[in-house]
Amino acid sequence: MSGVRHFACTQCGKCCNRAPEVELSEAASLADVFVFRLLFRVYSLPRAPERGADAEVFYQKKRLLAAHAARKSPVKLMRQSKPVDSTSYLLISALALDTLPGACAALDEGRCSIHDRRPLGCRSVPFHYSRPHGLALADFDAFVATPGYACDTSEAGAPFLQGGRIVDAPTLQARGDALQLATIDRPWKEAIVRAMKRGSDSSLPSLADIEANAGFAAMTASMRTAWEIAADTGLLGREKARGLIQQQLATIEREVQRGERSAADWQTLQEMCRDYRQALRQAVVSSLPKLRR
């Protein structure tokens, strides 16, 4: 049934059950809140919709992937034992670490402590901005039916969907803002891809490794590398990049001291501390005037 769907958030906090994935620019503005890792994912789509597939949803997905991708390349996918001309899309984003098991690190007594500057993915709940518009109805119904979620879907809430289309203004705004941010961040992501091709930074995975692991898991790298690349290519000032690294180090150190965690998580945070401290020491050394011989 594709009639009107209403929605109102009751601030139950149940959907804030994991750390967010954000755009690179968002990570820069939230470095004081979350511990970030640079995230690499690959999606592949056939050049044309397969027989029986919803063509409208297929092309919506294709446009969204193209808008957000740092790189796209032709590939062959095996479908029913036959090679199919396809396109591979490399997506680069920032993933916040799950420093609080089962909850977003920004939650404070069950409430979002950064509500006014929360990421676009949070602003587009209950329908993520990366999803094709044609899936809105199915995604909405699945979201509000999640056990434990206390979403208000009564007519007291604002209309969210009508005829299967999103009519909620804040959600439409978040989707538009996400596309605009993807355009702004594209040169940054392309600079990261160039660094990966050169192999000049050992902290970055190779394109071949990302492709090889695409069917199993996404790959991550230090977010510090992304900020340094932005500074190296003139997309971010040196002082701004150093400030972000300092800010992120302070966040990591705070998380090291925060509550109990597994030995593996504690070790990961300790390694990140060492990485960021080393980066700051190198930044100080490189900023010193060179001695004349």
Secondary structure, 3 states (H helix, E strand, C coil): CCCCEEEECCCCCCCCCCCCEECHHHHHHCCCCCCEEEEEEEEEEECCCCCCCCHHHHHHHHHHHHHHCCEEEEEEEEECCEEEEEEEEEEEEEEECCCECCECCCEECCEECCHHHCCHHHHCCCCCCCCCHHHHHHHHHHHHCCCCCCCECCCCCEEEEECCEECCHHHHHHHHHHHHHHHHHHHHHHHHHHHHHHCCCCCCCCHHHHHHHCCCCCEEEEHHHHHHHHHHCCCCCHHHHHHHHHHHHHHHHHHHCCCCCCHHHHHHHHHHHHHHHHHHHHHHHHHCCCCCC
